[in-house]
Structure formats: structure tokens, C-alpha cells
Amino acid sequence: MELILAKTNIEEKAQKITLEDLAQKLDSNHNQIFYFDRANNHKDLLKATSFFQSKGRNAYLSEVKFGLDEKDYIYELHIV
């Protein structure tokens, strides 16, 4: 499954990443926070949290709002 990372710059292209690539980026002793674009399906992100929980990590998903409009949000996946 591929997820779309949130852009850090308006001019850059959206990057896609797989769950296996995310798992490789994790340090074993540190917390990690990933930000995802709102174009991702919410159910896919819930599957991502259960994927990391099956690996023995705690994963928390939340929405981060950055504006007043309902569509001004990104997803935050915090992996402990």
C-alpha cells in the first residue's frame, strides 16, 4: 500500500511511500512522526496504524488543522 506524504513546499511534487519504507526509516529507540496528505484514504491510514501495532510499536493517528476551512488539514501518524 502506498501513502502520499504531505508536501513541505507548494512547488514540490507529492511523494508516495510504502509501509515497508516507513518501517525501515524508524529508529528502534526513538519516536517518529510522519505527516500525510489529506488525499489519502482514512481507512488506509488506519491500516497503517494497525501495521505498526502488529510490529510491536504504538501508533497514533490524528488530524492537524492549519486553517479555518474544513479541507485545511493533514494527517499526523505518531509512532512510539
mmCIF file as gemmi writes it, N, C-alpha and C atoms, coordinates in Angstrom:
data_model
loop_
_atom_site.group_PDB
_atom_site.id
_atom_site.type_symbol
_atom_site.label_atom_id
_atom_site.label_alt_id
_atom_site.label_comp_id
_atom_site.label_asym_id
_atom_site.label_entity_id
_atom_site.label_seq_id
_atom_site.pdbx_PDB_ins_code
_atom_site.Cartn_x
_atom_site.Cartn_y
_atom_site.Cartn_z
_atom_site.occupancy
_atom_site.B_iso_or_equiv
_atom_site.pdbx_formal_charge
_atom_site.auth_seq_id
_atom_site.auth_asym_id
_atom_site.pdbx_PDB_model_num
ATOM 1 N N . MET Axp A 1 ? 0.848 -1.168 0 1 0 ? 1 A 1
ATOM 2 C CA . MET Axp A 1 ? 0 0 0 1 0 ? 1 A 1
ATOM 3 C C . MET Axp A 1 ? 0.898 1.237 0 1 0 ? 1 A 1
ATOM 4 N N . GLU Axp A 2 ? 0.559 2.201 -0.829 1 0 ? 2 A 1
ATOM 5 C CA . GLU Axp A 2 ? 1.315 3.442 -0.898 1 0 ? 2 A 1
ATOM 6 C C . GLU Axp A 2 ? 0.508 4.569 -0.28 1 0 ? 2 A 1
ATOM 7 N N . LEU Axp A 3 ? 1.187 5.409 0.466 1 0 ? 3 A 1
ATOM 8 C CA . LEU Axp A 3 ? 0.578 6.58 1.071 1 0 ? 3 A 1
ATOM 9 C C . LEU Axp A 3 ? 1.275 7.828 0.538 1 0 ? 3 A 1
ATOM 10 N N . ILE Axp A 4 ? 0.559 8.937 0.501 1 0 ? 4 A 1
ATOM 11 C CA . ILE Axp A 4 ? 1.107 10.191 -0.006 1 0 ? 4 A 1
ATOM 12 C C . ILE Axp A 4 ? 1.545 11.043 1.172 1 0 ? 4 A 1
ATOM 13 N N . LEU Axp A 5 ? 2.825 11.398 1.188 1 0 ? 5 A 1
ATOM 14 C CA . LEU Axp A 5 ? 3.35 12.264 2.234 1 0 ? 5 A 1
ATOM 15 C C . LEU Axp A 5 ? 2.887 13.698 2.016 1 0 ? 5 A 1
ATOM 16 N N . ALA Axp A 6 ? 2.757 14.457 3.098 1 0 ? 6 A 1
ATOM 17 C CA . ALA Axp A 6 ? 2.381 15.864 2.992 1 0 ? 6 A 1
ATOM 18 C C . ALA Axp A 6 ? 3.539 16.652 2.383 1 0 ? 6 A 1
ATOM 19 N N . LYS Axp A 7 ? 3.197 17.638 1.584 1 0 ? 7 A 1
ATOM 20 C CA . LYS Axp A 7 ? 4.21 18.477 0.956 1 0 ? 7 A 1
ATOM 21 C C . LYS Axp A 7 ? 4.77 19.45 1.985 1 0 ? 7 A 1
ATOM 22 N N . THR Axp A 8 ? 6.046 19.728 1.887 1 0 ? 8 A 1
ATOM 23 C CA . THR Axp A 8 ? 6.656 20.742 2.734 1 0 ? 8 A 1
ATOM 24 C C . THR Axp A 8 ? 6.821 22.052 1.986 1 0 ? 8 A 1
ATOM 25 N N . ASN Axp A 9 ? 6.571 22.001 0.679 1 0 ? 9 A 1
ATOM 26 C CA . ASN Axp A 9 ? 6.698 23.175 -0.176 1 0 ? 9 A 1
ATOM 27 C C . ASN Axp A 9 ? 5.616 23.072 -1.25 1 0 ? 9 A 1
ATOM 28 N N . ILE Axp A 10 ? 4.983 24.17 -1.598 1 0 ? 10 A 1
ATOM 29 C CA . ILE Axp A 10 ? 3.903 24.15 -2.581 1 0 ? 10 A 1
ATOM 30 C C . ILE Axp A 10 ? 4.406 23.708 -3.954 1 0 ? 10 A 1
ATOM 31 N N . GLU Axp A 11 ? 5.627 24.033 -4.272 1 0 ? 11 A 1
ATOM 32 C CA . GLU Axp A 11 ? 6.153 23.77 -5.603 1 0 ? 11 A 1
ATOM 33 C C . GLU Axp A 11 ? 6.631 22.329 -5.816 1 0 ? 11 A 1
ATOM 34 N N . GLU Axp A 12 ? 6.797 21.568 -4.761 1 0 ? 12 A 1
ATOM 35 C CA . GLU Axp A 12 ? 7.304 20.205 -4.93 1 0 ? 12 A 1
ATOM 36 C C . GLU Axp A 12 ? 6.177 19.236 -5.248 1 0 ? 12 A 1
ATOM 37 N N . LYS Axp A 13 ? 6.55 18.111 -5.824 1 0 ? 13 A 1
ATOM 38 C CA . LYS Axp A 13 ? 5.588 17.068 -6.144 1 0 ? 13 A 1
ATOM 39 C C . LYS Axp A 13 ? 5.283 16.248 -4.892 1 0 ? 13 A 1
ATOM 40 N N . ALA Axp A 14 ? 4.118 15.644 -4.89 1 0 ? 14 A 1
ATOM 41 C CA . ALA Axp A 14 ? 3.747 14.778 -3.779 1 0 ? 14 A 1
ATOM 42 C C . ALA Axp A 14 ? 4.55 13.485 -3.864 1 0 ? 14 A 1
ATOM 43 N N . GLN Axp A 15 ? 5.09 13.056 -2.736 1 0 ? 15 A 1
ATOM 44 C CA . GLN Axp A 15 ? 5.873 11.828 -2.693 1 0 ? 15 A 1
ATOM 45 C C . GLN Axp A 15 ? 5.015 10.698 -2.145 1 0 ? 15 A 1
ATOM 46 N N . LYS Axp A 16 ? 5.155 9.543 -2.768 1 0 ? 16 A 1
ATOM 47 C CA . LYS Axp A 16 ? 4.47 8.352 -2.286 1 0 ? 16 A 1
ATOM 48 C C . LYS Axp A 16 ? 5.48 7.465 -1.582 1 0 ? 16 A 1
ATOM 49 N N . ILE Axp A 17 ? 5.002 6.793 -0.531 1 0 ? 17 A 1
ATOM 50 C CA . ILE Axp A 17 ? 5.876 5.921 0.247 1 0 ? 17 A 1
ATOM 51 C C . ILE Axp A 17 ? 5.072 4.692 0.675 1 0 ? 17 A 1
ATOM 52 N N . THR Axp A 18 ? 5.737 3.56 0.731 1 0 ? 18 A 1
ATOM 53 C CA . THR Axp A 18 ? 5.07 2.329 1.156 1 0 ? 18 A 1
ATOM 54 C C . THR Axp A 18 ? 5.266 2.139 2.659 1 0 ? 18 A 1
ATOM 55 N N . LEU Axp A 19 ? 4.467 1.265 3.233 1 0 ? 19 A 1
ATOM 56 C CA . LEU Axp A 19 ? 4.58 0.983 4.665 1 0 ? 19 A 1
ATOM 57 C C . LEU Axp A 19 ? 5.916 0.345 5.004 1 0 ? 19 A 1
ATOM 58 N N . GLU Axp A 20 ? 6.434 -0.481 4.117 1 0 ? 20 A 1
ATOM 59 C CA . GLU Axp A 20 ? 7.721 -1.121 4.356 1 0 ? 20 A 1
ATOM 60 C C . GLU Axp A 20 ? 8.846 -0.085 4.394 1 0 ? 20 A 1
ATOM 61 N N . ASP Axp A 21 ? 8.765 0.928 3.521 1 0 ? 21 A 1
ATOM 62 C CA . ASP Axp A 21 ? 9.765 2.002 3.541 1 0 ? 21 A 1
ATOM 63 C C . ASP Axp A 21 ? 9.675 2.816 4.826 1 0 ? 21 A 1
ATOM 64 N N . LEU Axp A 22 ? 8.461 3.047 5.306 1 0 ? 22 A 1
ATOM 65 C CA . LEU Axp A 22 ? 8.293 3.757 6.574 1 0 ? 22 A 1
ATOM 66 C C . LEU Axp A 22 ? 8.88 2.946 7.728 1 0 ? 22 A 1
ATOM 67 N N . ALA Axp A 23 ? 8.656 1.649 7.707 1 0 ? 23 A 1
ATOM 68 C CA . ALA Axp A 23 ? 9.173 0.785 8.766 1 0 ? 23 A 1
ATOM 69 C C . ALA Axp A 23 ? 10.7 0.791 8.777 1 0 ? 23 A 1
ATOM 70 N N . GLN Axp A 24 ? 11.32 0.9 7.61 1 0 ? 24 A 1
ATOM 71 C CA . GLN Axp A 24 ? 12.781 0.951 7.546 1 0 ? 24 A 1
ATOM 72 C C . GLN Axp A 24 ? 13.338 2.268 8.081 1 0 ? 24 A 1
ATOM 73 N N . LYS Axp A 25 ? 12.568 3.349 7.965 1 0 ? 25 A 1
ATOM 74 C CA . LYS Axp A 25 ? 13.026 4.657 8.43 1 0 ? 25 A 1
ATOM 75 C C . LYS Axp A 25 ? 12.95 4.804 9.945 1 0 ? 25 A 1
ATOM 76 N N . LEU Axp A 26 ? 12.231 3.919 10.605 1 0 ? 26 A 1
ATOM 77 C CA . LEU Axp A 26 ? 12.051 4.034 12.052 1 0 ? 26 A 1
ATOM 78 C C . LEU Axp A 26 ? 13.313 3.627 12.801 1 0 ? 26 A 1
ATOM 79 N N . ASP Axp A 27 ? 13.641 4.408 13.802 1 0 ? 27 A 1
ATOM 80 C CA . ASP Axp A 27 ? 14.699 4.022 14.731 1 0 ? 27 A 1
ATOM 81 C C . ASP Axp A 27 ? 14.064 3.166 15.817 1 0 ? 27 A 1
ATOM 82 N N . SER Axp A 28 ? 14.785 2.206 16.299 1 0 ? 28 A 1
ATOM 83 C CA . SER Axp A 28 ? 14.2 1.28 17.268 1 0 ? 28 A 1
ATOM 84 C C . SER Axp A 28 ? 13.946 1.93 18.631 1 0 ? 28 A 1
ATOM 85 N N . ASN Axp A 29 ? 14.693 2.959 18.99 1 0 ? 29 A 1
ATOM 86 C CA . ASN Axp A 29 ? 14.566 3.547 20.319 1 0 ? 29 A 1
ATOM 87 C C . ASN Axp A 29 ? 13.926 4.929 20.328 1 0 ? 29 A 1
ATOM 88 N N . HIS Axp A 30 ? 13.504 5.424 19.18 1 0 ? 30 A 1
ATOM 89 C CA . HIS Axp A 30 ? 13.015 6.801 19.125 1 0 ? 30 A 1
ATOM 90 C C . HIS Axp A 30 ? 11.597 6.861 18.578 1 0 ? 30 A 1
ATOM 91 N N . ASN Axp A 31 ? 10.922 7.936 18.959 1 0 ? 31 A 1
ATOM 92 C CA . ASN Axp A 31 ? 9.605 8.229 18.404 1 0 ? 31 A 1
ATOM 93 C C . ASN Axp A 31 ? 9.784 8.818 17.022 1 0 ? 31 A 1
ATOM 94 N N . GLN Axp A 32 ? 8.784 8.651 16.188 1 0 ? 32 A 1
ATOM 95 C CA . GLN Axp A 32 ? 8.842 9.186 14.84 1 0 ? 32 A 1
ATOM 96 C C . GLN Axp A 32 ? 7.472 9.737 14.486 1 0 ? 32 A 1
ATOM 97 N N . ILE Axp A 33 ? 7.437 10.884 13.818 1 0 ? 33 A 1
ATOM 98 C CA . ILE Axp A 33 ? 6.187 11.489 13.381 1 0 ? 33 A 1
ATOM 99 C C . ILE Axp A 33 ? 6.244 11.66 11.873 1 0 ? 33 A 1
ATOM 100 N N . PHE Axp A 34 ? 5.198 11.191 11.201 1 0 ? 34 A 1
ATOM 101 C CA . PHE Axp A 34 ? 5.072 11.336 9.757 1 0 ? 34 A 1
ATOM 102 C C . PHE Axp A 34 ? 3.808 12.124 9.47 1 0 ? 34 A 1
ATOM 103 N N . TYR Axp A 35 ? 3.872 12.979 8.45 1 0 ? 35 A 1
ATOM 104 C CA . TYR Axp A 35 ? 2.723 13.768 8.045 1 0 ? 35 A 1
ATOM 105 C C . TYR Axp A 35 ? 2.285 13.33 6.652 1 0 ? 35 A 1
ATOM 106 N N . PHE Axp A 36 ? 0.977 13.112 6.491 1 0 ? 36 A 1
ATOM 107 C CA . PHE Axp A 36 ? 0.419 12.62 5.241 1 0 ? 36 A 1
ATOM 108 C C . PHE Axp A 36 ? -0.601 13.596 4.689 1 0 ? 36 A 1
ATOM 109 N N . ASP Axp A 37 ? -0.71 13.615 3.378 1 0 ? 37 A 1
ATOM 110 C CA . ASP Axp A 37 ? -1.633 14.492 2.675 1 0 ? 37 A 1
ATOM 111 C C . ASP Axp A 37 ? -3.078 14.072 2.946 1 0 ? 37 A 1
ATOM 112 N N . ARG Axp A 38 ? -3.991 15.018 2.84 1 0 ? 38 A 1
ATOM 113 C CA . ARG Axp A 38 ? -5.399 14.689 3.071 1 0 ? 38 A 1
ATOM 114 C C . ARG Axp A 38 ? -5.996 13.882 1.932 1 0 ? 38 A 1
ATOM 115 N N . ALA Axp A 39 ? -5.277 13.739 0.821 1 0 ? 39 A 1
ATOM 116 C CA . ALA Axp A 39 ? -5.75 12.935 -0.307 1 0 ? 39 A 1
ATOM 117 C C . ALA Axp A 39 ? -5.734 11.437 0.01 1 0 ? 39 A 1
ATOM 118 N N . ASN Axp A 40 ? -5.06 11.052 1.076 1 0 ? 40 A 1
ATOM 119 C CA . ASN Axp A 40 ? -5.032 9.649 1.484 1 0 ? 40 A 1
ATOM 120 C C . ASN Axp A 40 ? -6.399 9.233 2.02 1 0 ? 40 A 1
ATOM 121 N N . ASN Axp A 41 ? -6.709 7.99 1.829 1 0 ? 41 A 1
ATOM 122 C CA . ASN Axp A 41 ? -7.935 7.433 2.366 1 0 ? 41 A 1
ATOM 123 C C . ASN Axp A 41 ? -7.754 7.202 3.867 1 0 ? 41 A 1
ATOM 124 N N . HIS Axp A 42 ? -8.738 7.613 4.653 1 0 ? 42 A 1
ATOM 125 C CA . HIS Axp A 42 ? -8.641 7.475 6.105 1 0 ? 42 A 1
ATOM 126 C C . HIS Axp A 42 ? -8.504 6.005 6.511 1 0 ? 42 A 1
ATOM 127 N N . LYS Axp A 43 ? -9.173 5.118 5.804 1 0 ? 43 A 1
ATOM 128 C CA . LYS Axp A 43 ? -9.094 3.685 6.115 1 0 ? 43 A 1
ATOM 129 C C . LYS Axp A 43 ? -7.695 3.146 5.861 1 0 ? 43 A 1
ATOM 130 N N . ASP Axp A 44 ? -7 3.671 4.847 1 0 ? 44 A 1
ATOM 131 C CA . ASP Axp A 44 ? -5.621 3.244 4.591 1 0 ? 44 A 1
ATOM 132 C C . ASP Axp A 44 ? -4.701 3.662 5.729 1 0 ? 44 A 1
ATOM 133 N N . LEU Axp A 45 ? -4.934 4.832 6.279 1 0 ? 45 A 1
ATOM 134 C CA . LEU Axp A 45 ? -4.108 5.28 7.399 1 0 ? 45 A 1
ATOM 135 C C . LEU Axp A 45 ? -4.407 4.482 8.666 1 0 ? 45 A 1
ATOM 136 N N . LEU Axp A 46 ? -5.644 4.07 8.827 1 0 ? 46 A 1
ATOM 137 C CA . LEU Axp A 46 ? -5.959 3.179 9.95 1 0 ? 46 A 1
ATOM 138 C C . LEU Axp A 46 ? -5.284 1.827 9.777 1 0 ? 46 A 1
ATOM 139 N N . LYS Axp A 47 ? -5.183 1.352 8.539 1 0 ? 47 A 1
ATOM 140 C CA . LYS Axp A 47 ? -4.452 0.111 8.267 1 0 ? 47 A 1
ATOM 141 C C . LYS Axp A 47 ? -2.969 0.289 8.576 1 0 ? 47 A 1
ATOM 142 N N . ALA Axp A 48 ? -2.445 1.489 8.327 1 0 ? 48 A 1
ATOM 143 C CA . ALA Axp A 48 ? -1.044 1.769 8.629 1 0 ? 48 A 1
ATOM 144 C C . ALA Axp A 48 ? -0.804 1.724 10.142 1 0 ? 48 A 1
ATOM 145 N N . THR Axp A 49 ? -1.736 2.253 10.925 1 0 ? 49 A 1
ATOM 146 C CA . THR Axp A 49 ? -1.568 2.188 12.377 1 0 ? 49 A 1
ATOM 147 C C . THR Axp A 49 ? -1.597 0.745 12.862 1 0 ? 49 A 1
ATOM 148 N N . SER Axp A 50 ? -2.496 -0.064 12.312 1 0 ? 50 A 1
ATOM 149 C CA . SER Axp A 50 ? -2.544 -1.473 12.725 1 0 ? 50 A 1
ATOM 150 C C . SER Axp A 50 ? -1.305 -2.233 12.24 1 0 ? 50 A 1
ATOM 151 N N . PHE Axp A 51 ? -0.725 -1.813 11.102 1 0 ? 51 A 1
ATOM 152 C CA . PHE Axp A 51 ? 0.51 -2.421 10.612 1 0 ? 51 A 1
ATOM 153 C C . PHE Axp A 51 ? 1.637 -2.216 11.619 1 0 ? 51 A 1
ATOM 154 N N . PHE Axp A 52 ? 1.792 -0.988 12.122 1 0 ? 52 A 1
ATOM 155 C CA . PHE Axp A 52 ? 2.866 -0.71 13.074 1 0 ? 52 A 1
ATOM 156 C C . PHE Axp A 52 ? 2.575 -1.319 14.442 1 0 ? 52 A 1
ATOM 157 N N . GLN Axp A 53 ? 1.312 -1.428 14.805 1 0 ? 53 A 1
ATOM 158 C CA . GLN Axp A 53 ? 0.976 -2.088 16.064 1 0 ? 53 A 1
ATOM 159 C C . GLN Axp A 53 ? 1.272 -3.576 15.996 1 0 ? 53 A 1
ATOM 160 N N . SER Axp A 54 ? 1.126 -4.166 14.816 1 0 ? 54 A 1
ATOM 161 C CA . SER Axp A 54 ? 1.473 -5.581 14.669 1 0 ? 54 A 1
ATOM 162 C C . SER Axp A 54 ? 2.983 -5.795 14.719 1 0 ? 54 A 1
ATOM 163 N N . LYS Axp A 55 ? 3.757 -4.731 14.455 1 0 ? 55 A 1
ATOM 164 C CA . LYS Axp A 55 ? 5.218 -4.793 14.55 1 0 ? 55 A 1
ATOM 165 C C . LYS Axp A 55 ? 5.715 -4.534 15.976 1 0 ? 55 A 1
ATOM 166 N N . GLY Axp A 56 ? 4.778 -4.337 16.925 1 0 ? 56 A 1
ATOM 167 C CA . GLY Axp A 56 ? 5.16 -4.119 18.315 1 0 ? 56 A 1
ATOM 168 C C . GLY Axp A 56 ? 5.335 -2.656 18.687 1 0 ? 56 A 1
ATOM 169 N N . ARG Axp A 57 ? 4.926 -1.737 17.835 1 0 ? 57 A 1
ATOM 170 C CA . ARG Axp A 57 ? 5.028 -0.307 18.116 1 0 ? 57 A 1
ATOM 171 C C . ARG Axp A 57 ? 3.635 0.245 18.409 1 0 ? 57 A 1
ATOM 172 N N . ASN Axp A 58 ? 3.564 1.361 19.103 1 0 ? 58 A 1
ATOM 173 C CA . ASN Axp A 58 ? 2.304 2.065 19.296 1 0 ? 58 A 1
ATOM 174 C C . ASN Axp A 58 ? 2.203 3.139 18.231 1 0 ? 58 A 1
ATOM 175 N N . ALA Axp A 59 ? 1.061 3.242 17.587 1 0 ? 59 A 1
ATOM 176 C CA . ALA Axp A 59 ? 0.859 4.226 16.528 1 0 ? 59 A 1
ATOM 177 C C . ALA Axp A 59 ? -0.419 5.001 16.804 1 0 ? 59 A 1
ATOM 178 N N . TYR Axp A 60 ? -0.344 6.318 16.667 1 0 ? 60 A 1
ATOM 179 C CA . TYR Axp A 60 ? -1.479 7.193 16.923 1 0 ? 60 A 1
ATOM 180 C C . TYR Axp A 60 ? -1.72 8.062 15.697 1 0 ? 60 A 1
ATOM 181 N N . LEU Axp A 61 ? -2.951 8.104 15.243 1 0 ? 61 A 1
ATOM 182 C CA . LEU Axp A 61 ? -3.325 8.878 14.072 1 0 ? 61 A 1
ATOM 183 C C . LEU Axp A 61 ? -4.189 10.053 14.498 1 0 ? 61 A 1
ATOM 184 N N . SER Axp A 62 ? -3.889 11.233 13.978 1 0 ? 62 A 1
ATOM 185 C CA . SER Axp A 62 ? -4.709 12.405 14.266 1 0 ? 62 A 1
ATOM 186 C C . SER Axp A 62 ? -4.708 13.337 13.063 1 0 ? 62 A 1
ATOM 187 N N . GLU Axp A 63 ? -5.659 14.256 13.059 1 0 ? 63 A 1
ATOM 188 C CA . GLU Axp A 63 ? -5.741 15.272 12.017 1 0 ? 63 A 1
ATOM 189 C C . GLU Axp A 63 ? -5.163 16.565 12.565 1 0 ? 63 A 1
ATOM 190 N N . VAL Axp A 64 ? -4.357 17.229 11.749 1 0 ? 64 A 1
ATOM 191 C CA . VAL Axp A 64 ? -3.771 18.505 12.128 1 0 ? 64 A 1
ATOM 192 C C . VAL Axp A 64 ? -4.388 19.562 11.221 1 0 ? 64 A 1
ATOM 193 N N . LYS Axp A 65 ? -5.124 20.495 11.811 1 0 ? 65 A 1
ATOM 194 C CA . LYS Axp A 65 ? -5.764 21.555 11.04 1 0 ? 65 A 1
ATOM 195 C C . LYS Axp A 65 ? -4.827 22.754 10.988 1 0 ? 65 A 1
ATOM 196 N N . PHE Axp A 66 ? -4.718 23.358 9.793 1 0 ? 66 A 1
ATOM 197 C CA . PHE Axp A 66 ? -3.833 24.507 9.643 1 0 ? 66 A 1
ATOM 198 C C . PHE Axp A 66 ? -4.561 25.722 9.084 1 0 ? 66 A 1
ATOM 199 N N . GLY Axp A 67 ? -5.872 25.668 9.03 1 0 ? 67 A 1
ATOM 200 C CA . GLY Axp A 67 ? -6.665 26.789 8.535 1 0 ? 67 A 1
ATOM 201 C C . GLY Axp A 67 ? -8.085 26.697 9.061 1 0 ? 67 A 1
ATOM 202 N N . LEU Axp A 68 ? -8.91 27.655 8.638 1 0 ? 68 A 1
ATOM 203 C CA . LEU Axp A 68 ? -10.287 27.689 9.111 1 0 ? 68 A 1
ATOM 204 C C . LEU Axp A 68 ? -11.224 26.835 8.27 1 0 ? 68 A 1
ATOM 205 N N . ASP Axp A 69 ? -10.834 26.516 7.055 1 0 ? 69 A 1
ATOM 206 C CA . ASP Axp A 69 ? -11.671 25.709 6.182 1 0 ? 69 A 1
ATOM 207 C C . ASP Axp A 69 ? -11.627 24.245 6.617 1 0 ? 69 A 1
ATOM 208 N N . GLU Axp A 70 ? -12.705 23.53 6.362 1 0 ? 70 A 1
ATOM 209 C CA . GLU Axp A 70 ? -12.765 22.116 6.731 1 0 ? 70 A 1
ATOM 210 C C . GLU Axp A 70 ? -11.73 21.278 5.99 1 0 ? 70 A 1
ATOM 211 N N . LYS Axp A 71 ? -11.328 21.721 4.81 1 0 ? 71 A 1
ATOM 212 C CA . LYS Axp A 71 ? -10.4 20.967 3.988 1 0 ? 71 A 1
ATOM 213 C C . LYS Axp A 71 ? -8.936 21.306 4.268 1 0 ? 71 A 1
ATOM 214 N N . ASP Axp A 72 ? -8.677 22.168 5.218 1 0 ? 72 A 1
ATOM 215 C CA . ASP Axp A 72 ? -7.312 22.564 5.555 1 0 ? 72 A 1
ATOM 216 C C . ASP Axp A 72 ? -6.784 21.693 6.692 1 0 ? 72 A 1
ATOM 217 N N . TYR Axp A 73 ? -6.418 20.467 6.357 1 0 ? 73 A 1
ATOM 218 C CA . TYR Axp A 73 ? -5.859 19.559 7.355 1 0 ? 73 A 1
ATOM 219 C C . TYR Axp A 73 ? -4.926 18.576 6.683 1 0 ? 73 A 1
ATOM 220 N N . ILE Axp A 74 ? -4.063 17.983 7.498 1 0 ? 74 A 1
ATOM 221 C CA . ILE Axp A 74 ? -3.224 16.873 7.088 1 0 ? 74 A 1
ATOM 222 C C . ILE Axp A 74 ? -3.312 15.824 8.192 1 0 ? 74 A 1
ATOM 223 N N . TYR Axp A 75 ? -2.847 14.636 7.891 1 0 ? 75 A 1
ATOM 224 C CA . TYR Axp A 75 ? -2.842 13.568 8.881 1 0 ? 75 A 1
ATOM 225 C C . TYR Axp A 75 ? -1.463 13.473 9.526 1 0 ? 75 A 1
ATOM 226 N N . GLU Axp A 76 ? -1.472 13.202 10.827 1 0 ? 76 A 1
ATOM 227 C CA . GLU Axp A 76 ? -0.233 13.006 11.571 1 0 ? 76 A 1
ATOM 228 C C . GLU Axp A 76 ? -0.236 11.591 12.13 1 0 ? 76 A 1
ATOM 229 N N . LEU Axp A 77 ? 0.813 10.84 11.824 1 0 ? 77 A 1
ATOM 230 C CA . LEU Axp A 77 ? 0.981 9.49 12.34 1 0 ? 77 A 1
ATOM 231 C C . LEU Axp A 77 ? 2.187 9.498 13.263 1 0 ? 77 A 1
ATOM 232 N N . HIS Axp A 78 ? 1.92 9.331 14.555 1 0 ? 78 A 1
ATOM 233 C CA . HIS Axp A 78 ? 2.972 9.339 15.572 1 0 ? 78 A 1
ATOM 234 C C . HIS Axp A 78 ? 3.244 7.898 15.974 1 0 ? 78 A 1
ATOM 235 N N . ILE Axp A 79 ? 4.459 7.458 15.767 1 0 ? 79 A 1
ATOM 236 C CA . ILE Axp A 79 ? 4.836 6.074 16.065 1 0 ? 79 A 1
ATOM 237 C C . ILE Axp A 79 ? 5.808 6.081 17.237 1 0 ? 79 A 1
ATOM 238 N N . VAL Axp A 80 ? 5.445 5.378 18.272 1 0 ? 80 A 1
ATOM 239 C CA . VAL Axp A 80 ? 6.242 5.333 19.502 1 0 ? 80 A 1
ATOM 240 C C . VAL Axp A 80 ? 6.865 3.961 19.614 1 0 ? 80 A 1
